[in-house]
Amino acid sequence: QKSEALLLNMLPESISNRLKSIENHENIADFFESVTILFVDVVGFTQYSSTRSPVEIVNFLNMLFQGLDRLVDKYGLEKIKTIGDAYMVASGLKMEEDHTLAMLEFSLDVLHFVQEVNIADSFVSHGLGVRIGIGTGSVVAGVVGSKKRFFDLWGDAVNTSSRMESTGIENCIQCTEDVALVARQYPAKFAVVDRGFIDIKGKGEMEVFLVGDKTSERLIRKSLHRHCRLKERESIITYEKMTQELNPGFHRKRIIWLAVSFSAGFLVGSFGIRKR
């Protein structure tokens, strides 16, 4: 019973049942036409962890991930894995019809959970921030490895969802157009803001959207404006640093050139005087 409980804790129930009934040489591989995937990542975790003890870091991640685990159970989603301080969730693996809606509702609860943690402030003194990215599409799912076997998802939808998170804005939910279209079907629940086109690695220019609860459109636009201002400031600082790095070399070359020109002119002048 303990072994079965451990297996269910590591793998989806359907996968766990299949593992118990197949031969060792058989592979488990499935294709899902429509799945919604979400990534959550802690903003500034590297900086945070550099100033904390190992016990504090593990306590913090346990607090965060256990809270997300409870929300996953609440909405009947499937936790796929954690990667460092990132958390990956999928819906639609049980063939649910409203899997994108469930993921959107889950994402709002994640933001509310983060707000509660910041109010309690028992683990973080600088304020906890997260980026959330959501995408939808077809995926391949399966169990891989001979040691520490694990269940995972692969496909363009997974990569795009990950990019939605990595290019997102702190404490905002960024998503693809397909997800935004679902959110717009429920104006009483969600506010959707078009962020415009941004460069997505491996995809090129892609239109992305920010989603929040129905009362948060103004806050989303404010966060977007602040994010744009920060990016502009970062660009200016980067340009100034590059200029400062390039200028000293430029000035040194110019000084050497002037010194050589002056010396050459002086020698020519002296030679001309002596010749006379």
Salt bridges, closest charged atoms under 4 A:
GLU4 OE2 - LYS20 NZ 3.31
ASP30 OD2 - ARG18 NH1 2.62
ASP41 OD2 - ARG131 NH2 3.21
ASP69 OD1 - LYS79 NZ 3.25
GLU105 OE2 - LYS189 NZ 2.55
ASP109 OD2 - LYS74 NZ 2.75
ASP109 OD1 - HIS112 ND1 3.74
ASP152 OD2 - LYS81 NZ 2.78
ASP156 OD2 - LYS203 NZ 2.91
GLU165 OE2 - ARG131 NE 3.01
ASP213 OD2 - HIS112 NE2 3.76
GLU217 OE2 - ARG221 NH2 3.09
GLU234 OE1 - LYS231 NZ 3.69
